[in-house]
Amino acid sequence: MTARDRTAVSLLLVSAFVVILNETVMGVALPRLMKDLAITASAAQWVTTAFMLTMAVVIPVTGFVLQRTTTRAAFLAAMGLFSVGTLVCALAPGFEVLLLGRVVQASGTAIMMPLLMTTVMTVTPPASRGRTMGNISVVISVAPALGPTISGFVLSVLDWRWLFGLVLPIAVGALALGAARLVNLTTPREARVDVLSVVLSALAFGGIVYGLSRVGESAAGGGASAAWTALGVGLVTLGLFVARQLVLQRTDAALLDLRTFRSPVFTVAIVLMAISMMSLFGTIILLPLYAQQVLGLEALQTGLLMLPGGLLMGFLAPSVGRAYDRFGPRVLLVPGATIVSIAAWLLATLGEQSSPWLLLTGHVVLSIGLALMFTPLFTASLGSLTPNLYSHGSAMVGTVQQVAGAAGTALFVTVLTARAATLTETGAGAVTSMAGGVHAAFLVGAVISVLAIPAAFAVRVPRDAGHGDGAHGVEGAGSAPAGVH
């Protein structure tokens, strides 16, 4: 990798960390927003839901966009949108303007992540991709995990607007540095956009994420109709979107090229990534509820309790990347999936009288397992594709993250709510009902986590990764991953 390429990747990494951090930074701030802006809890939740929804709508389009624009133009658009959105949020006089700012923020974030992955796959030699993807894992996994902690710190001393005010100078600085230093690393090509695909994509992924984000409410008897209608529309439209892409990709005109799934390595890695993201986002939403409503901890205490796991995940990611370059994915993924499952079963033992130390231990163990999984999954999945599919593969990875994150949140919250409601009907107190709901939700998550272990054996590094040779096989019995000596 040349000095120019290293500068570009470093700038993209820092910028991506800043923008991804904002996806989860508002969760802890919702009670403050409800009080300051005089809004209901369901309205306040939209500052997070709207962010996820916008990401789900925009990311699938980026595979097409990144092939048809320059690296520099895509970066300036991403950070420009994010900076403007952050400024709008910081100065928002009311809820409607704040919501608008979050949508603009998310539009920039949605462009940044596929841009980062596509650029790394383009400029990084296959032999050292694991190390670079380790840094990307810090961005994708650690930034969302640290969001609640940082938010708790800021809100303990400052107004909620400072959650945006402190980020704005960093975002503007990255934008200015990119305008001055970033060069074009890809060659765009001309093509017409298929408007029908854009509409179908927005309805499909937007409907699915919105429906999943509202399914939890249906368990408590509210919003069921809207949630299931949106989910149904999203799934039906997704079928139409897939059919449309299968036709368009014959002439290389697909908005999101589904030939990425011709690689079994990519397909299995995507499934594992979905399970991992469900575990991450489900845990992020569940542990604060348990810590505050069952253990009675403050928001700042909760953030501090989840900080070690997030920091450990970031600390391990570069080492995991180097191990991937040397040994391949299997020796990392199998232990990683096993550790994630152990953590899930450990968290399933949480009850009304559990110690905060058990919560901390479960989160740290989970973070270790996810750290072992994310880098191999990102690297092996994209490395199994030919270069012309990098941008589409990156967009698919980003889309799966959003949908799986919403699905994980919906699953955990739905199970929690349903079980808590059942216990309440039998006369249990609020704390006992919440503890029972958390136990049930983690138990379901633990069962799902077991499925990842056998799938982890099927992921390998393709021979001549990134050049198409041997990119479509799953490692067979007795074969060793690339790099094992």
Buried (B, 14 or more C-beta within 10 A) or exposed (E): EEEEBEBBBEBBBBBBBBBBBBBBBBBBBBEBBBEEBEBEEEBBBBBBBBBBBBBBBBBBBBBBBBBBBBBBBBBBBBBBBBBBBBBBBBBBEEBEEBBBBBBBBBBBBBBBBBBBBBBBBBBBEBEBBBBBBBBBBBBBBBBBBBBBBBBBBBBEEEEBBBBBBBBBEBBBBBBEBBEEEBEBBBEBEEEEEBEEBBEBBBBBBBBBBBBBBBBBBBBBEEBBEBBBBBBEBBEEBBEBBEEBBEEBBEEEBBBBBBBBEBBBBBBBBBBBBBBBBBBBBBBBBBBBBBBBBBBEBEBBBBBBBBBBBBBBBBEBBBBBBBBBBBBBBBBBBBBBBBBBBBBBBBBBEBBBEBEBEBBBBBBBBBBBBBBBBBBBBBBBBBBBBBEEBBBBBBBBBBBBBBBBBBBBBBBBBBBBBBBBBBBBEEEBEEEBBBBBBBBBBBBBBBEBBBEBBEBBBBBBBBEEBBEBEBBBBBBEEEEEBBBEE
